Amino acid sequence: MKNTYLTGYFPLISILLFSSAFSIFTVGITTDFLNQAGILKGMMEFFSEQGIRLALFAAFALVYFMILSALKLIADTVLELALLFFAKDPEGENLKKIRIASVVYLFAGLLAFLLTQQLILLVGLFVLAGLVYFIWVVVRIYQSLSMLNLIGFMMFILLFWATFLIGILYLFIKLYNSVMASLPS
């Protein structure tokens, strides 16, 4: 029996897997920093090292979960907006076709646990999963779109994400410059 809602929980599991993998990496970096700064020994007077690591993991997992959930919400909205603009599909058949594509992020999330010690590979895996997801979506729906609508669909999504990433990068650079300018020389 084929149930269309079978893959509905894949995004949640993927977000949990990726946020856990990113959290494991961040806890390692944070404990190393706390140890080098001499703060960890003071904290260990009140808590065990495992307790500190668990608390840090929970805090970072929550932060990464919120970030990845927000990205998922934005991605779904942009995808459905692109389908609204470029697909002549009032019944939503294209959404049913691409629902299974969430398995890409599920397998990438499982693979992320092998890469918890290398941030570049972890981020690269996340970006690669996004690209594979995008290609899978385009392959699944290209037959229902004209060539002009397909190009518009792809350009809409790519231009949105390029603008989004450039905007975030610009904000971080402005924040960094304002912090550096406010420091005494």
Secondary structure, 3 states (H helix, E strand, C coil): CCCCCCCCCHHHHHHHHHHHHHHHHHHHHHHHHHHHHCHHHHHCCCCCHHHHHHHHHHHHHHHHHHHHHHHHHHHHHHHHHHHHHHCCCCCCHHHHHHHHHHHHHHHHHHHHHHHCCCHHHHHHHHHHHHHHHHHHHHHHHHHHCCHHHHHHHHHHHHHHHHHHHHHHHHHHHHHHHHHHHHCCC
